[in-house]
Amino acid sequence: MEYTTLSNGVKMPMLGYGVYKIEPQECVRCVQDAIGAGNRLIDTAQFYKNEEAVGEAIKKSAVPREEFFIVDKVWITNSGYIRAKTSIEESLLKLQTPYIDLLLIHKPAGDYFGIYRAMEEAYREGKVRAIGVSSFNEKELREIYEFAEIKPMVNQVETHVFYQRKKLHECMEELGVKHMSWAPFAEGKRNIFENPVLTEIGKKHMKSSSQVCLRYMLQSDIILIPKSTHIERMKQNLDIFDFELDREDMEKLRELNEEKGISPVEISGFTGGLYYFFFKAKEFFNK
């Protein structure tokens, strides 16, 4: 495993396992398989509704808690200082852990400045080892950076070979914020696994197109959390440390960049406000 060091000195694995859209009843088994395959970084979120399953799987493993790196995210319906503070305590209980390794604001919607204040407090109290944001564009990242007393250490954003976020990556490097990818396989869209450039480079190195995707981002200093419910794929996703892409490979992969995400709308500004009110209304009517 390769590691990166966050701006506060915390050591973080460069590769882990994401549990987005994995149902709670299946999530325990999946996380256990992921741990068995060698994963120690596990990425969850309040919105995923599977924090308990992640906590249970980690608790059942023979691996000491300090060897894990748990990432969690505060959801937009818990925006504002008070609600965020309460939700962080709830997440700690669900995960069955005294601390979260990295806590992020899930989306730039609602009162996310209040969320950040609650995260800073949890950080000072030792309940969180590192804090950051998710899905923040350059403008939003710079705003929260200026606002923060404890600077964000990570920004988790959609990143894959078709959406490489070059300008945002440069901003993160400037601010000392680590770039973390969600949807490293573009959720399987745009025929990514059959892409001729990826398959050609894969044959050259006797690797799959998915392994080439991950290796490219790893060499671009991007933290990765691929998801699979199949243990063989989990093992394959981890098997990317025994080869290196050369300059020609990297250039061909850079050319795949379209700077276009899989989502038709970026959650930001006005759309972020609509997003927030939609989920607040949904929460109200589900009570």
C-alpha positions, 0 to 999 in steps of 0.5 A: 500500500502507498500512503500520503501525508495530510497537511496536519501530518496524518498518514492516509492510504492512497487506495481504499474501498467505497460503500456508496449504494451498498444496501446495509444488509449486504454491506457487512459482508462486502466490507468484511470481504474488502478487509480480507482482500487487504483494504484498510481505508473504508469510505462511508457517509451518513447519506448511504445509510450503512454506517452501522454495517461498516462499524459492525464489519470493522468490529468483527474483524481481527484487525486493530482499529488503529490500522483502519482509516474510516472516512465519513461525511456529514449530509446536507440535512444535518447542515448548521452547527447544532445539527451537524454536531449532533449528527457527528455524535450519532455517526460515532455511535453507529460506527462503534468507534471513538474517532473518525479518521477523516470527516467531510462535508458531503455537498456544498449545500445548506449551511455548510459553514456551520457544518465546518465549525462543528467538524473543527470542534470535533477535531479539537476534541479528538473525535476526528483526526482530519477534516475536509470537504466533498464535491467542492469546486474551486470557488467553494474550496477557496471560500471554505479555506479562507473561512476555516480556522483548521484548513481543509485537508481533503477534497473528495470530488468526482474524478476519472479518466474522462473528468480529470479536474486538472484546474481544480487539482492545481488549486488543491495543490496550491492550498495543500488540500489532497485530491480524493476521487469518487466514481473513479470508474465513472460508475461504469458509464461511457464504456469505460471498461471497453475503452480502446486506449485503456485496454491497449495500455492494459494489454501492454502491462498485463493488467485490466482497463480498470487497473489502468484507470486506478494506476493513472490516478494513483500516479497523478497523486489522487486518493482512490475508493473504488467500489465492488461487491465482488471479492475478486474485483476488490483484490484486482483493484488493490493489485496496482502496485506492481507496475508503472505507467510510462510517459507515453501511457500517461500522455495517452491517458491525459488525452482522454480527459473531457472535463465532463462529469457523469452528473448533468448538474453540478451541486453548487450555488443555486442548484445546491440550494435547490438540492438542500430544500429537496432533501429537507422536504423529503426528510419532513414528509418521511417523518 
